[in-house]
């Protein structure tokens, strides 16, 4: 009998509870949501404080505290390995980044970070924290936003340098950066610049677009970018490598300047019959000595 009574009453109690949940005051629901968000914010702030404490310890362990004149320099890494750089008093730090650098400067900063990691043998677990404390101004604000957004979305914290580097490149490197680099590399021409500046620009653009070319392709592209009066003479000389071509171009430019200065100074009283490009090729065939055997 008691069992049958329970079976009759149990559905009614369940229904009453459902009505109670459905009829909950919306203000109570909003208050609960607000309290839950507040709890998440407090947990985030606690994690931030814990990270700062741990990062301060890491920074001290990896040699950015040498500015303390009263402290003895630590000569061992946290893993117990001997640190020869610190024993010699060499101070190497990750540079600051404020998020306002040009794309090339940003890539230089990333390369510097990689070199510091490699030189100081930083463990992967510490890389993200060490880079994070070097972010300033808009870069620091962006990083805090990324961490908070991931927390709100229930995503895991960024713990690897590769992931952080990917996010940094997505934020601070234009989407069309490499495409623009290819266009600049393809359209590069010497025009009025010196051969030395031309070589520097050529190498810079080639590295920017990370072009995978055989050396003969690189040489052909470089010769095509030189002024014709220089490229034509260089091609008359024997060469084997791209460095040979650069050296020849520098020597051709130097000797052409010397010849032109002699002509302009009036030392040649007779006007040469050949002028312009034909005259320069005539000089190359008869008087300009620029072979690689003349290297000092």
Backbone bond lengths (Angstrom), bond angles and torsions (degrees), N, CA, C in turn:
res aa  C-N    CA-C-N  psi(-1)  N-CA   C-N-CA  omega(-1)  CA-C   N-CA-C  phi
1 X - - - 1.470 - - 1.519 111.11 -
2 X 1.345 113.84 -44.49 1.473 117.40 -179.96 1.509 110.78 -64.51
3 X 1.369 115.43 -37.65 1.461 118.48 179.30 1.504 111.34 -63.06
4 X 1.367 116.44 -39.29 1.460 119.38 -179.35 1.515 111.53 -68.01
5 X 1.337 116.10 -35.76 1.470 119.02 177.28 1.520 110.53 -64.02
6 X 1.305 115.93 -41.99 1.472 120.34 -179.75 1.525 110.31 -62.63
7 X 1.341 116.39 -40.16 1.448 119.60 -179.63 1.516 111.23 -65.72
8 X 1.355 116.55 -32.00 1.461 118.11 179.26 1.524 111.47 -75.35
9 X 1.320 116.88 -35.31 1.464 119.80 -174.21 1.534 113.07 -84.53
10 X 1.321 116.58 -28.51 1.473 119.62 -174.15 1.532 113.27 -59.79
11 X 1.339 118.60 -45.31 1.467 117.80 177.58 1.512 112.56 -62.31
12 X 1.321 116.09 -35.25 1.457 118.39 -178.81 1.522 111.04 -67.10
13 X 1.355 115.87 -39.86 1.474 118.64 178.84 1.524 110.59 -65.37
14 X 1.334 116.21 -38.28 1.468 119.68 178.88 1.517 110.61 -64.51
15 X 1.301 115.64 -41.83 1.463 119.21 179.54 1.508 110.83 -64.32
16 X 1.355 116.04 -38.87 1.461 118.75 179.35 1.518 110.94 -63.46
17 X 1.345 116.11 -38.31 1.467 118.91 -179.39 1.523 110.52 -66.99
18 X 1.342 115.86 -37.50 1.456 118.75 178.36 1.509 111.21 -64.38
19 X 1.336 116.73 -38.90 1.453 119.27 177.86 1.515 111.33 -65.72
20 X 1.333 114.11 -34.70 1.470 118.01 -179.63 1.530 110.64 -66.22
21 X 1.380 117.46 -41.69 1.464 120.60 179.64 1.515 110.70 -66.91
22 X 1.339 115.13 -39.46 1.458 118.21 -178.31 1.515 111.16 -67.37
23 X 1.305 116.41 -32.03 1.452 119.65 -176.58 1.515 114.46 -92.91
24 X 1.343 117.46 16.26 1.463 119.94 -178.96 1.522 110.27 -64.51
25 X 1.300 115.68 142.89 1.463 121.82 -179.33 1.533 109.71 -63.48
26 X 1.346 118.55 126.67 1.475 120.80 178.99 1.521 112.50 -56.77
27 X 1.329 117.19 -29.08 1.460 119.38 178.76 1.519 111.07 -66.25
28 X 1.347 115.54 -35.08 1.465 118.86 176.73 1.526 110.93 -66.47
29 X 1.325 116.20 -41.20 1.467 120.09 179.13 1.527 110.52 -62.19
30 X 1.338 116.11 -44.05 1.463 120.35 179.40 1.517 111.11 -63.66
31 X 1.337 116.85 -39.35 1.458 120.90 179.55 1.524 110.87 -65.35
32 X 1.333 116.66 -40.68 1.467 120.11 177.59 1.529 110.61 -62.65
33 X 1.327 116.68 -43.00 1.469 120.24 178.71 1.520 111.05 -62.80
34 X 1.355 115.85 -39.61 1.463 119.61 179.32 1.523 110.84 -64.61
35 X 1.338 116.04 -42.15 1.463 119.89 179.42 1.525 111.20 -65.80
36 X 1.326 116.87 -38.48 1.463 119.45 177.55 1.526 111.41 -63.42
37 X 1.345 116.61 -41.33 1.461 120.04 177.94 1.521 110.85 -65.14
38 X 1.330 115.96 -38.44 1.463 120.14 178.45 1.522 110.97 -63.49
39 X 1.327 116.31 -39.95 1.466 120.22 177.53 1.525 110.39 -62.31
40 X 1.340 116.85 -42.49 1.465 119.82 178.07 1.518 111.22 -63.18
41 X 1.355 116.94 -40.52 1.461 120.23 178.55 1.519 111.40 -63.44
42 X 1.331 116.83 -41.83 1.463 120.23 179.18 1.526 111.15 -65.10
43 X 1.323 116.53 -39.54 1.461 119.54 177.08 1.523 110.69 -63.66
44 X 1.346 116.15 -39.34 1.462 120.19 178.39 1.526 110.92 -64.09
45 X 1.346 116.52 -44.29 1.461 120.08 179.63 1.526 111.29 -63.37
46 X 1.332 116.55 -38.12 1.463 119.67 178.18 1.523 110.98 -64.54
47 X 1.339 116.23 -42.70 1.459 119.45 177.80 1.522 110.99 -62.47
48 X 1.345 116.38 -37.77 1.458 119.87 178.91 1.523 110.76 -63.35
49 X 1.336 117.00 -44.15 1.465 120.00 179.26 1.524 111.07 -64.16
50 X 1.326 115.93 -41.00 1.462 119.27 178.63 1.521 110.93 -63.65
51 X 1.355 116.40 -39.83 1.458 120.10 179.31 1.519 111.21 -65.85
52 X 1.345 117.06 -41.34 1.456 120.01 179.73 1.519 110.99 -62.20
53 X 1.344 115.95 -41.30 1.464 119.45 178.47 1.517 110.98 -62.98
54 X 1.339 115.79 -43.75 1.453 119.59 -179.85 1.520 110.99 -68.05
55 X 1.346 117.33 -39.33 1.454 120.73 -179.63 1.513 111.51 -65.55
56 X 1.337 117.35 -39.96 1.464 119.98 177.12 1.522 110.55 -58.16
57 X 1.325 115.69 -39.24 1.460 119.58 178.24 1.517 110.97 -66.42
58 X 1.342 115.82 -40.68 1.461 120.11 179.93 1.515 110.86 -64.51
59 X 1.340 116.74 -44.28 1.457 120.87 -179.34 1.514 110.49 -59.89
60 X 1.316 116.53 -42.66 1.453 119.18 178.01 1.510 112.07 -62.70
61 X 1.325 117.00 -37.04 1.456 120.84 -178.72 1.517 112.35 -70.80
62 X 1.355 117.40 -26.29 1.447 119.38 -174.07 1.517 113.87 -107.86
63 X 1.332 116.73 27.28 1.453 118.67 161.23 1.491 117.30 86.86
64 X 1.335 120.41 19.98 1.450 120.16 176.82 1.518 110.75 -102.70
65 X 1.335 116.02 20.44 1.451 120.21 178.87 1.519 111.00 -118.25
66 X 1.354 116.73 19.39 1.452 118.42 -178.23 1.512 112.79 -68.55
67 X 1.331 117.45 -10.71 1.450 119.82 -178.37 1.514 113.24 -71.47
68 X 1.313 119.26 -9.52 1.457 122.43 179.13 1.520 109.39 -79.68
69 X 1.328 118.53 107.63 1.465 119.86 -176.11 1.507 112.78 -70.69
70 X 1.355 118.64 -14.44 1.460 121.34 -176.90 1.527 111.98 -97.22
71 X 1.331 116.43 -6.99 1.458 118.91 -178.11 1.513 111.58 -96.34
72 X 1.296 116.79 148.69 1.445 121.49 175.64 1.528 108.72 -82.92
73 X 1.330 118.20 129.58 1.462 119.21 179.94 1.517 111.50 -63.92
74 X 1.313 115.14 133.00 1.455 119.69 177.79 1.523 108.86 -79.56
75 X 1.284 117.09 133.08 1.451 120.62 -176.24 1.521 112.39 -109.33
76 X 1.333 117.07 8.43 1.449 120.54 179.68 1.521 109.52 -128.20
77 X 1.314 115.72 142.56 1.456 121.38 174.48 1.524 109.24 -75.26
78 X 1.352 117.02 165.60 1.463 119.40 179.87 1.520 113.37 -58.84
79 X 1.342 118.04 -26.52 1.459 119.51 179.56 1.523 112.30 -83.73
80 X 1.321 117.00 5.03 1.451 120.74 176.07 1.513 114.86 90.35
81 X 1.363 117.16 -1.87 1.452 119.60 -179.33 1.529 110.61 -78.92
82 X 1.314 115.18 148.62 1.460 121.15 179.44 1.523 109.81 -72.25
83 X 1.325 116.98 135.77 1.457 122.48 -179.00 1.520 108.80 -109.69
84 X 1.337 119.20 97.59 1.468 120.99 -177.30 1.515 113.29 -66.27
85 X 1.350 117.95 -31.17 1.462 120.17 -179.50 1.519 110.92 -62.48
86 X 1.329 115.87 -45.06 1.457 119.05 -178.99 1.523 111.55 -68.59
87 X 1.317 116.50 -35.32 1.458 119.13 179.65 1.523 111.25 -65.32
88 X 1.343 117.36 -26.69 1.464 121.48 177.76 1.525 112.06 -89.10
89 X 1.318 117.68 -0.30 1.457 121.01 179.26 1.511 113.86 78.07
90 X 1.332 117.99 18.25 1.463 121.75 180.00 1.524 109.00 -84.94
91 X 1.325 115.94 122.65 1.464 121.87 -177.80 1.525 109.55 -106.07
92 X 1.304 116.51 114.11 1.463 122.34 -178.98 1.519 108.21 -125.25
93 X 1.328 116.57 120.62 1.455 121.20 -177.02 1.519 110.73 -126.71
94 X 1.316 115.52 158.41 1.455 121.51 172.05 1.526 108.20 -72.98
95 X 1.332 119.28 128.21 1.469 120.48 179.80 1.522 111.50 -70.08
96 X 1.328 115.50 156.66 1.462 120.82 177.59 1.526 110.12 -73.52
97 X 1.328 115.42 154.83 1.463 121.45 176.55 1.521 108.32 -137.95
98 X 1.348 116.39 123.47 1.463 120.44 -175.71 1.525 113.46 -105.52
99 X 1.337 117.33 1.40 1.458 120.19 176.13 1.510 115.09 85.82
100 X 1.335 118.26 1.42 1.464 120.47 -176.78 1.520 112.86 -108.03
101 X 1.312 118.26 7.06 1.457 121.51 -176.98 1.530 111.20 -73.11
102 X 1.332 115.11 155.83 1.449 120.69 172.69 1.534 109.04 -69.87
103 X 1.332 117.47 159.84 1.470 119.51 -177.58 1.521 113.86 -52.17
104 X 1.336 116.92 -43.88 1.469 119.27 -179.99 1.524 111.22 -64.31
105 X 1.321 116.81 -39.05 1.463 120.43 178.79 1.526 110.66 -67.60
106 X 1.328 116.88 -37.06 1.462 120.29 177.30 1.526 110.91 -63.24
107 X 1.332 117.02 -43.38 1.463 120.30 178.39 1.525 111.02 -65.59
108 X 1.330 116.88 -36.23 1.468 120.09 175.51 1.525 110.34 -62.32
109 X 1.334 116.06 -40.22 1.469 119.91 178.82 1.526 110.67 -64.10
110 X 1.333 117.27 -44.54 1.460 120.25 177.60 1.525 111.29 -59.54
111 X 1.327 116.23 -41.85 1.466 119.70 179.32 1.518 111.01 -64.48
112 X 1.332 116.29 -38.46 1.460 120.05 178.30 1.524 110.66 -64.33
113 X 1.320 117.32 -41.76 1.465 121.10 177.71 1.525 110.20 -59.37
114 X 1.327 116.52 -45.00 1.461 120.59 179.57 1.527 111.11 -61.69
115 X 1.329 116.89 -40.53 1.469 119.73 -179.16 1.521 111.31 -67.39
116 X 1.339 116.44 -38.31 1.469 119.42 177.81 1.524 110.13 -64.62
117 X 1.328 116.56 -43.62 1.466 119.99 178.00 1.522 110.95 -58.69
118 X 1.321 115.77 -43.61 1.461 119.95 -177.66 1.527 111.39 -69.11
119 X 1.327 115.96 -41.53 1.462 120.16 -176.87 1.516 112.02 -69.01
120 X 1.329 116.11 -40.53 1.467 120.11 -176.92 1.523 112.70 -94.48
121 X 1.342 115.83 0.51 1.464 120.61 175.86 1.530 111.23 54.92
122 X 1.341 116.08 52.11 1.463 121.61 -178.58 1.525 110.20 -73.71
123 X 1.322 119.43 129.47 1.472 121.25 176.27 1.528 111.01 -63.93
124 X 1.322 116.51 149.17 1.465 121.47 -178.31 1.526 112.35 -57.84
125 X 1.315 117.16 -34.00 1.463 120.64 -175.96 1.524 112.37 -65.32
126 X 1.339 118.49 -19.68 1.463 121.52 -175.71 1.530 113.38 -103.83
127 X 1.321 118.21 -12.07 1.464 120.68 -170.78 1.527 112.37 -62.64
128 X 1.330 117.15 -46.25 1.470 120.45 -178.19 1.521 110.54 -60.29
129 X 1.312 117.50 -43.65 1.465 121.24 -178.20 1.530 111.12 -66.41
130 X 1.326 117.33 -40.63 1.461 120.35 -179.12 1.527 111.74 -66.74
131 X 1.334 116.83 -38.40 1.464 119.58 177.68 1.522 110.36 -71.08
132 X 1.328 117.44 -38.41 1.468 121.27 -177.01 1.523 111.78 -59.43
133 X 1.337 118.07 -38.15 1.465 119.50 -178.60 1.524 112.04 -76.10
134 X 1.344 117.33 -7.62 1.457 121.14 177.20 1.526 112.29 -97.98
135 X 1.319 117.28 1.93 1.460 120.88 176.43 1.518 109.47 -86.02
136 X 1.327 116.59 136.92 1.455 122.25 -177.12 1.530 110.45 -131.49
137 X 1.333 115.15 158.25 1.461 123.33 172.75 1.533 111.24 52.10
138 X 1.344 117.20 -124.66 1.463 119.23 -174.29 1.522 112.07 -64.19
139 X 1.326 117.78 -31.90 1.469 120.03 178.10 1.522 110.85 -66.42
140 X 1.327 116.83 -39.52 1.460 120.76 178.64 1.524 110.81 -67.54
141 X 1.336 117.17 -42.08 1.468 120.51 177.69 1.525 110.92 -61.66
142 X 1.318 115.85 -41.75 1.468 119.77 178.86 1.526 110.83 -61.78
143 X 1.321 117.40 -43.08 1.462 120.94 -177.76 1.531 110.98 -65.44
144 X 1.330 117.29 -41.19 1.460 119.95 177.26 1.529 110.89 -63.27
145 X 1.336 115.84 -39.18 1.472 119.88 177.92 1.528 110.81 -63.41
146 X 1.325 116.81 -41.97 1.468 120.53 179.50 1.524 110.60 -61.43
147 X 1.320 117.77 -45.09 1.461 121.03 -179.03 1.528 111.70 -64.56
148 X 1.327 116.02 -44.51 1.465 119.31 -178.54 1.533 111.00 -66.84
149 X 1.312 116.70 -40.14 1.462 120.21 -179.70 1.525 111.00 -64.64
150 X 1.325 116.69 -41.19 1.467 119.75 179.07 1.528 110.86 -65.08
151 X 1.331 116.35 -36.19 1.459 119.93 178.14 1.521 110.69 -65.55
152 X 1.330 116.47 -44.56 1.459 120.33 -179.79 1.524 112.07 -65.24
153 X 1.330 116.56 -31.34 1.464 120.42 -179.91 1.522 112.51 -86.91
154 X 1.325 116.43 0.85 1.456 120.00 178.60 1.515 114.33 75.78
155 X 1.338 117.59 18.63 1.465 121.05 179.65 1.528 110.12 -87.09
156 X 1.310 115.22 158.28 1.461 120.12 -179.79 1.526 110.66 -73.12
157 X 1.315 116.72 158.83 1.456 121.96 178.75 1.525 109.96 -70.54
158 X 1.315 115.58 152.53 1.465 120.84 178.08 1.524 108.10 -79.67
159 X 1.318 115.87 115.84 1.459 120.22 -174.00 1.526 113.44 -118.67
160 X 1.330 118.51 -5.97 1.460 120.51 -178.94 1.521 110.38 -116.41
161 X 1.324 115.56 145.85 1.455 121.56 179.75 1.530 110.35 -66.55
162 X 1.326 118.62 -35.78 1.463 120.86 179.35 1.528 110.98 -60.31
163 X 1.338 117.38 -42.01 1.460 120.58 178.91 1.524 110.59 -68.00
164 X 1.313 117.54 -43.20 1.460 120.72 179.07 1.527 110.47 -63.99
165 X 1.323 117.02 -41.81 1.465 120.85 179.50 1.524 111.06 -63.13
166 X 1.334 116.57 -38.45 1.462 120.24 177.71 1.524 110.89 -62.54
167 X 1.327 117.44 -43.99 1.465 121.09 178.64 1.523 111.19 -65.90
168 X 1.323 117.34 -38.71 1.462 120.99 177.66 1.527 110.86 -61.87
169 X 1.317 116.99 -44.80 1.465 120.67 179.98 1.529 110.79 -64.96
170 X 1.340 117.16 -39.44 1.466 119.98 179.11 1.525 111.23 -64.54
171 X 1.324 116.87 -33.22 1.462 120.79 -177.06 1.521 112.39 -83.73
172 X 1.307 118.73 -45.70 1.462 121.59 -168.06 1.528 114.33 -107.65
173 X 1.328 117.81 -0.03 1.464 120.39 176.53 1.521 108.25 -115.06
174 X 1.341 118.55 121.76 1.465 120.58 -178.53 1.527 111.69 -55.93
175 X 1.320 115.40 147.36 1.465 120.34 -177.93 1.521 111.09 -60.87
176 X 1.329 117.05 -38.36 1.463 121.37 -176.51 1.523 112.42 -93.11
177 X 1.316 117.93 18.16 1.465 120.61 -175.42 1.525 111.59 -59.65
178 X 1.323 117.35 -49.61 1.462 119.66 -176.39 1.525 111.39 -69.21
179 X 1.328 117.19 -36.32 1.462 120.01 177.55 1.525 110.47 -62.72
180 X 1.330 116.61 -44.03 1.463 120.01 177.14 1.522 111.04 -62.56
181 X 1.335 116.39 -36.48 1.463 119.74 178.49 1.527 110.90 -63.90
182 X 1.328 117.50 -40.22 1.464 120.67 177.50 1.526 110.95 -63.51
183 X 1.336 116.33 -41.81 1.462 119.57 179.39 1.525 110.90 -63.85
184 X 1.318 116.94 -44.26 1.463 120.20 178.36 1.527 110.92 -62.81
185 X 1.320 116.27 -40.21 1.467 121.12 179.61 1.527 110.64 -64.93
186 X 1.322 115.92 -41.57 1.466 120.34 -178.72 1.530 111.58 -69.96
187 X 1.330 117.64 -35.50 1.469 121.57 -174.88 1.525 113.53 -95.61
188 X 1.320 117.55 4.54 1.462 120.30 -176.85 1.528 110.99 -61.92
189 X 1.318 116.28 133.75 1.466 122.27 176.48 1.523 108.46 -143.78
190 X 1.320 116.34 147.05 1.465 120.75 -174.79 1.523 112.28 -68.49
191 X 1.308 116.99 -46.86 1.459 123.28 -177.69 1.533 110.77 52.01
192 X 1.343 117.80 -115.35 1.470 119.95 -175.09 1.525 113.38 -97.39
193 X 1.303 118.00 -1.78 1.464 119.66 -178.63 1.524 110.48 -76.47
194 X 1.319 115.09 161.97 1.461 120.19 178.43 1.523 109.87 -77.47
195 X 1.319 115.78 164.63 1.462 119.76 177.46 1.526 110.37 -63.26
196 X 1.323 116.29 -38.34 1.464 119.81 179.44 1.526 111.06 -60.71
197 X 1.343 116.92 -45.46 1.464 120.25 177.96 1.527 110.99 -66.79
198 X 1.318 115.70 -35.80 1.459 120.24 179.10 1.530 110.89 -63.16
199 X 1.317 116.67 -42.93 1.469 120.53 178.56 1.524 110.30 -62.44
200 X 1.337 116.22 -43.19 1.468 120.28 -179.84 1.527 111.10 -62.80
201 X 1.335 117.21 -45.35 1.468 120.64 179.18 1.526 111.28 -64.64
202 X 1.324 116.03 -39.93 1.464 120.62 -179.09 1.530 110.86 -63.22
203 X 1.320 116.49 -47.16 1.469 120.37 179.43 1.524 111.29 -63.97
204 X 1.325 116.00 -41.07 1.462 120.32 -178.83 1.526 111.28 -62.32
205 X 1.323 116.97 -46.89 1.462 120.37 -179.42 1.526 111.31 -67.97
206 X 1.317 116.45 -37.00 1.466 119.70 179.54 1.526 111.02 -62.92
207 X 1.325 116.27 -38.09 1.462 119.99 178.79 1.527 111.34 -76.73
208 X 1.336 117.23 -33.41 1.462 120.21 179.01 1.520 111.68 -60.61
209 X 1.328 116.87 -45.78 1.466 119.61 -177.52 1.524 112.16 -89.64
210 X 1.336 116.51 0.10 1.472 121.35 177.20 1.526 110.84 49.92
211 X 1.328 114.90 48.59 1.463 120.46 -178.40 1.526 110.65 -70.28
212 X 1.324 115.84 130.69 1.464 121.93 176.76 1.526 107.80 -99.10
213 X 1.330 116.61 95.85 1.454 121.43 -177.06 1.523 110.00 -130.03
214 X 1.333 115.55 149.00 1.453 119.92 171.83 1.521 109.18 -71.22
215 X 1.322 115.97 157.64 1.467 119.37 -174.87 1.520 112.05 -61.27
216 X 1.327 117.93 -35.04 1.460 119.79 178.78 1.530 111.05 -64.97
217 X 1.330 116.91 -34.12 1.465 119.86 176.07 1.524 110.67 -68.24
218 X 1.320 116.47 -40.54 1.464 120.59 178.54 1.522 109.94 -62.26
219 X 1.331 116.60 -44.06 1.467 120.69 -179.97 1.523 110.61 -62.42
220 X 1.335 116.88 -45.31 1.463 120.24 -179.47 1.524 111.12 -62.45
221 X 1.328 116.98 -41.13 1.464 119.98 179.39 1.529 110.61 -65.54
222 X 1.322 117.01 -40.34 1.459 121.06 -179.18 1.527 110.84 -66.52
223 X 1.327 117.04 -44.70 1.466 119.86 178.81 1.522 110.94 -62.38
224 X 1.324 116.74 -36.15 1.457 119.92 178.26 1.517 113.24 -67.78
225 X 1.332 117.00 -23.08 1.462 120.76 179.61 1.523 112.48 -88.11
226 X 1.329 117.76 -18.90 1.463 120.82 179.47 1.526 110.73 -72.18
227 X 1.327 115.70 158.24 1.456 119.74 173.03 1.529 108.81 -63.06
228 X 1.333 118.16 141.91 1.473 120.69 -175.14 1.523 113.71 -56.16
229 X 1.336 117.78 -38.44 1.463 118.84 -177.33 1.522 112.29 -65.67
230 X 1.321 116.99 -23.99 1.470 120.62 176.55 1.526 110.24 -89.41
231 X 1.329 116.88 -45.93 1.467 120.66 -177.56 1.526 111.66 -61.62
232 X 1.343 117.24 -39.45 1.465 120.01 -178.25 1.525 111.59 -62.74
233 X 1.324 116.66 -39.74 1.463 120.05 -179.53 1.523 110.80 -72.59
234 X 1.333 116.59 -39.88 1.468 120.03 179.54 1.526 110.26 -59.45
235 X 1.329 116.61 -39.68 1.460 119.75 -176.94 1.523 112.75 -69.93
236 X 1.342 117.43 -15.12 1.461 120.55 175.85 1.521 112.46 -79.82
237 X 1.325 116.69 -11.42 1.459 122.01 -176.48 1.530 110.45 -100.38
238 X 1.327 116.89 154.42 1.473 119.75 175.48 1.528 110.90 -76.98
239 X 1.308 116.51 136.90 1.470 121.50 175.66 1.526 108.36 -150.20
240 X 1.337 114.86 159.09 1.461 120.29 -176.55 1.532 112.53 -126.73
241 X 1.315 117.46 -30.02 1.463 120.68 -176.06 1.528 110.23 -129.44
242 X 1.328 115.17 169.32 1.462 120.26 176.36 1.524 110.98 -63.29
243 X 1.311 117.32 -37.24 1.466 120.21 177.33 1.522 110.99 -62.84
244 X 1.334 117.05 -36.99 1.467 119.97 175.90 1.521 110.76 -60.32
245 X 1.331 116.51 -43.66 1.463 121.11 -179.07 1.525 110.58 -63.47
246 X 1.330 116.99 -41.52 1.468 120.19 178.89 1.520 110.65 -62.52
247 X 1.328 116.53 -43.01 1.461 120.31 179.97 1.523 111.21 -64.26
248 X 1.325 116.42 -43.14 1.461 120.14 178.12 1.525 111.23 -61.90
249 X 1.324 117.22 -42.57 1.465 120.57 -179.87 1.523 111.09 -62.06
250 X 1.314 117.34 -40.25 1.464 120.83 177.94 1.523 111.12 -63.87
251 X 1.324 116.98 -41.84 1.466 120.42 -178.61 1.525 111.30 -70.78
252 X 1.331 116.91 -37.80 1.465 120.16 176.33 1.521 110.32 -61.86
253 X 1.320 116.77 -47.13 1.462 120.70 179.68 1.524 110.95 -58.73
254 X 1.316 116.56 -43.58 1.461 120.57 -178.69 1.520 111.30 -62.68
255 X 1.333 117.12 -45.12 1.459 119.27 -177.27 1.521 112.11 -73.79
256 X 1.331 116.81 -32.58 1.463 118.61 175.55 1.523 111.12 -64.85
257 X 1.319 116.96 -38.26 1.462 120.07 176.80 1.519 110.60 -63.47
258 X 1.324 116.19 -39.31 1.466 119.71 178.88 1.521 110.46 -64.47
259 X 1.328 117.81 -45.64 1.461 121.40 179.46 1.523 111.27 -62.58
260 X 1.321 116.20 -42.97 1.466 119.38 -179.53 1.517 111.68 -65.53
261 X 1.334 116.80 -38.11 1.462 119.35 179.35 1.520 110.70 -66.47
262 X 1.330 117.54 -35.00 1.465 120.45 177.46 1.520 110.78 -66.49
263 X 1.318 116.14 -40.65 1.464 119.33 179.06 1.520 111.42 -65.81
264 X 1.334 115.95 -41.30 1.463 120.00 -177.76 1.526 111.93 -70.92
265 X 1.317 117.64 -26.59 1.465 120.08 -177.61 1.515 112.58 -77.87
266 X 1.333 117.93 -7.51 1.451 120.49 177.22 1.505 114.28 87.68
267 X 1.339 117.97 9.94 1.454 119.60 -179.82 1.523 111.76 -71.78
268 X 1.328 116.24 -23.80 1.456 120.18 175.15 1.526 107.34 -97.65
269 X 1.332 116.62 109.54 1.470 120.17 -175.23 1.519 112.00 -80.88
270 X 1.313 115.85 -26.41 1.456 118.06 -179.23 1.527 109.73 -96.13
271 X 1.285 115.18 133.39 1.456 120.31 179.02 1.524 109.58 -72.81
272 X 1.313 118.93 126.17 1.466 120.50 -178.87 1.521 110.72 -65.37
273 X 1.325 113.38 144.14 1.462 117.82 -179.71 1.527 111.58 -68.73
274 X 1.327 115.10 -39.55 1.467 118.64 179.63 1.518 109.74 -89.08
275 X 1.294 117.56 135.08 1.468 121.82 -179.41 1.519 109.45 -128.09
276 X 1.330 113.88 168.04 1.457 120.05 175.20 1.509 112.91 62.18
277 X 1.317 115.83 -139.69 1.464 121.75 -174.02 1.527 111.51 -63.48
278 X 1.337 116.49 -39.86 1.467 119.54 179.70 1.524 111.02 -61.81
279 X 1.327 116.52 -39.36 1.466 120.69 179.27 1.525 110.93 -65.41
280 X 1.320 117.06 -40.78 1.460 120.45 179.97 1.520 110.94 -64.44
281 X 1.333 116.80 -39.56 1.457 119.50 177.16 1.524 110.81 -67.06
282 X 1.329 116.05 -33.85 1.463 120.21 176.12 1.525 110.12 -63.15
283 X 1.346 116.50 -42.24 1.459 119.85 176.82 1.524 110.69 -62.53
284 X 1.313 115.75 -40.40 1.463 118.96 -178.52 1.516 111.08 -62.73
285 X 1.345 116.52 -39.07 1.461 120.27 -176.63 1.520 112.90 -76.79
286 X 1.338 118.13 -25.27 1.456 120.35 -171.18 1.516 115.99 -115.40
287 X 1.354 117.72 -29.92 1.461 115.89 -170.82 1.515 115.66 -132.26
288 X 1.345 119.29 -18.38 1.460 120.16 -175.44 1.520 109.72 -88.91
289 X 1.291 116.46 124.03 1.457 122.30 178.73 1.528 108.39 -110.62
290 X 1.327 116.37 107.30 1.458 118.98 -175.16 1.518 112.17 -133.36
291 X 1.304 118.24 16.31 1.458 120.71 -176.47 1.514 112.26 -58.31
292 X 1.324 115.31 156.61 1.454 120.42 -179.93 1.514 111.46 -66.08
293 X 1.317 117.49 -19.92 1.464 119.99 178.15 1.510 112.25 -69.01
294 X 1.358 117.42 -13.93 1.464 121.38 -179.94 1.507 112.54 -87.80
295 X 1.334 118.36 4.42 1.460 119.92 -177.50 1.516 109.79 -61.91
296 X 1.317 113.45 140.31 1.457 118.84 179.23 1.514 109.86 -81.20
